[in-house]
Each structure stands twice: as structure tokens, then as C-alpha cells.
Amino acid sequence: MLLYALIIEIAILMLYNNNIKNAVSSVMPAGGWVEGRRVLLWASPADV
């Protein structure tokens, strides 16, 4: 059951990265969740 949940989570993160990355990156600060992972406060928004 845990493995099943992990697979679901990975799939959601992949969809998040591919489809919503630009929209989320445009409204979220550099310290928020960008591209499905936590970025540090000093990370530049250049990789959006």
C-alpha cells in the first residue's frame, strides 16, 4: 500500500512539473514550491 501511494505521488509530481510548472512558477516566490520540489530562499527564479 505504501509503494502504491509512492507511485501515485511520483505521478502527481511529474504531472505538476510538466503541466503546471510555468503557471505556478509565475505566481509563487522563489522560496515556495517550484517544479515539485522545495527550493531555497536564495535560489534564483532563472530555472522556471
URGI-V652941 format. One record per run of one state. SS is the DSSP state (2 for helix, 1 for strand, 0 for the rest). FROM is the first residue (numbers start at 1). TO is the last residue. If there is no record, write none. Layout:
ss-><SS & SS>
from-><FROM & FROM>
to-><TO & TO>
This chain:
ss-><0 & 2 & 0 & 2 & 0 & 1 & 0 & 1 & 0 & 2 & 0>
from-><1 & 2 & 20 & 21 & 28 & 33 & 35 & 37 & 39 & 45 & 48>
to-><1 & 19 & 20 & 27 & 32 & 34 & 36 & 38 & 44 & 47 & 48>
